[in-house]
């Protein structure tokens, strides 16, 4: 999914540039700044008690839950 997203973004930037609009330079983002994971809607299992997600063909990774305090009102 990340590969698909990357190529879709590059295609959109290319079309924008062809239309004559200015686009900035692409910049590298280190692994510590990349906090998003795109995955299909199936092929994973969430274990909330152990705070782990198991992905088929990838493995198990730990996660933390971010609480949205604005919705508590």
N, CA, C and O of each residue as an XYZ file, in Angstrom:
292
protein
N       0.819     -1.196      0.000
C       0.000      0.000      0.000
C       0.866      1.264      0.000
O       0.517      2.250     -0.650
N       1.987      1.242      0.721
C       2.860      2.414      0.752
C       3.427      2.673     -0.629
O       3.509      3.819     -1.071
N       3.817      1.607     -1.308
C       4.346      1.749     -2.663
C       3.295      2.358     -3.588
O       3.608      3.248     -4.378
N       2.056      1.887     -3.496
C       0.977      2.429     -4.311
C       0.756      3.913     -4.002
O       0.592      4.719     -4.918
N       0.752      4.271     -2.721
C       0.559      5.663     -2.315
C       1.680      6.547     -2.844
O       1.432      7.645     -3.344
N       2.925      6.059     -2.729
C       4.070      6.824     -3.223
C       3.956      7.107     -4.714
O       4.111      8.251     -5.141
N       3.687      6.077     -5.507
C       3.598      6.261     -6.954
C       2.391      7.114     -7.343
O       2.462      7.860     -8.319
N       1.297      7.023     -6.609
C       0.142      7.879     -6.877
C       0.493      9.344     -6.635
O       0.115     10.216     -7.417
N       1.219      9.612     -5.544
C       1.638     10.979     -5.244
C       2.597     11.515     -6.293
O       2.491     12.673     -6.697
N       3.534     10.683     -6.738
C       4.472     11.117     -7.773
C       3.746     11.409     -9.085
O       4.074     12.371     -9.781
N       2.773     10.587     -9.416
C       1.991     10.806    -10.640
C       1.221     12.123    -10.555
O       1.168     12.877    -11.527
N       0.628     12.398     -9.401
C      -0.113     13.648     -9.211
C       0.814     14.854     -9.279
O       0.449     15.878     -9.856
N       2.002     14.751     -8.703
C       2.975     15.849     -8.790
C       3.396     16.093    -10.234
O       3.535     17.239    -10.662
N       3.596     15.020    -10.977
C       3.985     15.146    -12.384
C       2.904     15.854    -13.192
O       3.208     16.714    -14.019
N       1.652     15.499    -12.958
C       0.550     16.143    -13.677
C       0.426     17.608    -13.292
O       0.139     18.450    -14.143
N       0.640     17.919    -12.022
C       0.589     19.304    -11.566
C       1.679     20.129    -12.238
O       1.446     21.268    -12.643
N       2.874     19.545    -12.355
C       3.997     20.241    -12.986
C       3.724     20.462    -14.475
O       4.068     21.513    -15.015
N       3.114     19.487    -15.137
C       2.790     19.616    -16.558
C       1.784     20.732    -16.803
O       1.777     21.340    -17.873
N       0.932     21.003    -15.815
C      -0.057     22.074    -15.942
C       0.559     23.452    -15.735
O      -0.117     24.469    -15.895
N       1.854     23.487    -15.377
C       2.540     24.753    -15.247
C       2.647     25.283    -13.836
O       3.194     26.366    -13.626
N       2.140     24.550    -12.866
C       2.231     25.002    -11.486
C       3.583     24.625    -10.900
O       4.174     23.615    -11.282
N       4.068     25.440     -9.972
C       5.334     25.137     -9.319
C       5.118     24.072     -8.250
O       4.131     24.091     -7.515
N       6.057     23.154     -8.186
C       6.037     22.155     -7.122
C       7.396     22.175     -6.440
O       8.411     22.475     -7.068
N       7.408     21.861     -5.178
C       8.655     21.858     -4.424
C       9.444     20.582     -4.668
O       9.017     19.695     -5.407
N      10.595     20.513     -4.035
C      11.432     19.329     -4.146
C      10.950     18.266     -3.164
O      10.470     18.579     -2.075
N      11.085     17.018     -3.565
C      10.766     15.919     -2.664
C      11.901     15.784     -1.660
O      13.073     15.881     -2.023
N      11.559     15.563     -0.422
C      12.560     15.453      0.631
C      12.457     14.091      1.308
O      11.374     13.524      1.454
N      13.601     13.594      1.709
C      13.670     12.311      2.408
C      13.156     12.473      3.827
O      13.478     13.449      4.505
N      12.361     11.518      4.270
C      11.912     11.500      5.662
C      12.488     10.250      6.314
O      12.330      9.138      5.810
N      13.153     10.452      7.431
C      13.758      9.318      8.133
C      12.670      8.427      8.727
O      11.501      8.807      8.797
N      13.076      7.257      9.144
C      12.129      6.300      9.714
C      11.488      6.830     10.994
O      10.365      6.448     11.325
N      12.185      7.701     11.713
C      11.613      8.229     12.954
C      10.511      9.240     12.684
O       9.696      9.506     13.567
N      10.465      9.807     11.491
C       9.423     10.782     11.157
C       8.237     10.144     10.448
O       7.179     10.762     10.328
N       8.404      8.928      9.983
C       7.337      8.250      9.248
C       6.514      7.449     10.238
O       6.923      6.358     10.633
N       5.373      7.959     10.646
C       4.573      7.345     11.697
C       3.283      6.700     11.195
O       2.446      6.298     12.003
N       3.109      6.596      9.905
C       1.874      6.074      9.334
C       2.113      4.713      8.709
O       3.149      4.480      8.086
N       1.163      3.825      8.874
C       1.248      2.503      8.273
C      -0.008      2.282      7.443
O      -1.119      2.310      7.972
N       0.162      2.065      6.162
C      -0.959      1.749      5.278
C      -0.975      0.242      5.056
O       0.043     -0.351      4.699
N      -2.120     -0.365      5.266
C      -2.235     -1.811      5.107
C      -3.635     -2.121      4.602
O      -4.569     -1.345      4.807
N      -3.769     -3.256      3.943
C      -5.084     -3.673      3.460
C      -6.050     -3.846      4.628
O      -5.635     -3.900      5.786
N      -7.318     -3.932      4.317
C      -8.332     -4.049      5.362
C      -8.404     -5.445      5.956
O      -9.164     -5.663      6.899
N      -7.652     -6.380      5.446
C      -7.636     -7.726      6.011
C      -6.186     -8.174      6.161
O      -5.280     -7.546      5.614
N      -5.969     -9.248      6.895
C      -4.622     -9.781      7.048
C      -3.899     -9.293      8.285
O      -2.672     -9.372      8.353
N      -4.629     -8.791      9.261
C      -4.004     -8.368     10.504
C      -4.895     -8.722     11.689
O      -6.097     -8.944     11.538
N      -4.281     -8.769     12.872
C      -5.001     -9.099     14.097
C      -4.503     -8.164     15.196
O      -3.295     -8.022     15.386
N      -5.414     -7.530     15.913
C      -5.063     -6.583     16.964
C      -5.254     -7.247     18.323
O      -6.334     -7.753     18.628
N      -4.202     -7.244     19.136
C      -4.247     -7.750     20.505
C      -4.112     -6.542     21.428
O      -3.004     -6.079     21.697
N      -5.248     -6.035     21.911
C      -5.244     -4.824     22.742
C      -4.620     -5.056     24.110
O      -4.022     -4.138     24.672
N      -4.745     -6.253     24.655
C      -4.182     -6.541     25.975
C      -2.661     -6.480     25.965
O      -2.055     -5.978     26.911
N      -2.043     -6.982     24.913
C      -0.585     -6.992     24.794
C      -0.061     -5.792     24.008
O       1.151     -5.624     23.867
N      -0.974     -4.950     23.490
C      -0.623     -3.784     22.662
C       0.272     -4.194     21.494
O       1.346     -3.634     21.277
N      -0.208     -5.188     20.755
C       0.534     -5.687     19.593
C      -0.416     -5.890     18.419
O      -1.586     -6.228     18.592
N       0.116     -5.676     17.229
C      -0.617     -5.962     15.994
C       0.182     -7.013     15.238
O       1.395     -6.884     15.073
N      -0.503     -8.051     14.783
C       0.138     -9.101     14.000
C      -0.322     -8.965     12.550
O      -1.515     -9.038     12.256
N       0.631     -8.766     11.658
C       0.355     -8.639     10.229
C       0.794     -9.902      9.517
O       1.882    -10.422      9.765
N      -0.070    -10.398      8.620
C       0.328    -11.557      7.835
C       1.483    -11.141      6.921
O       1.479    -10.042      6.365
N       2.441    -12.003      6.775
C       3.620    -11.828      5.921
C       4.592    -10.769      6.426
O       5.624    -10.545      5.793
N       4.295    -10.107      7.553
C       5.214     -9.100      8.095
C       5.689     -9.523      9.469
O       6.892     -9.613      9.711
N       4.755     -9.783     10.372
C       5.105    -10.165     11.727
C       4.321     -9.356     12.739
O       3.280     -8.782     12.422
N       4.831     -9.315     13.965
C       4.157     -8.647     15.077
C       4.934     -7.409     15.475
O       6.159     -7.439     15.589
N       4.198     -6.303     15.689
C       4.839     -5.065     16.132
C       4.035     -4.484     17.299
O       2.816     -4.646     17.353
N       4.714     -3.810     18.232
C       4.002     -3.166     19.340
C       3.384     -1.847     18.882
O       3.823     -1.261     17.892
N       2.367     -1.385     19.604
C       1.760     -0.104     19.280
C       1.344      0.615     20.552
O       1.219      0.006     21.614
N       1.134      1.912     20.429
C       0.585      2.705     21.528
C      -0.677      3.382     21.025
O      -0.781      3.726     19.847
N      -1.624      3.570     21.914
C      -2.895      4.189     21.554
C      -2.828      5.672     21.878
O      -2.490      6.059     22.997
N      -3.151      6.494     20.897
C      -3.211      7.935     21.111
C      -4.645      8.292     21.482
O      -5.586      7.909     20.787
N      -4.806      9.018     22.565
C      -6.135      9.395     23.037
C      -6.445     10.802     22.561
O      -5.658     11.724     22.772
N      -7.590     10.964     21.919
C      -8.027     12.268     21.440
C      -8.830     12.954     22.539
O     -10.000     12.636     22.754
N      -8.211     13.874     23.217
C      -8.849     14.554     24.372
C      -9.967     15.484     23.955
O     -10.816     15.817     24.783
N     -10.005     15.923     22.692
C     -11.055     16.842     22.253
C     -12.404     16.149     22.177
O     -13.432     16.823     22.248
N     -12.442     14.836     22.036
C     -13.710     14.107     21.926
C     -14.319     13.765     23.264
O     -15.453     13.289     23.316
N     -13.607     13.991     24.340
C     -14.121     13.640     25.664
C     -15.140     14.627     26.191
O     -15.793     14.344     27.195
N     -15.298     15.749     25.568
C     -16.215     16.797     26.072
C     -17.640     16.426     25.909
O     -18.525     17.196     26.281
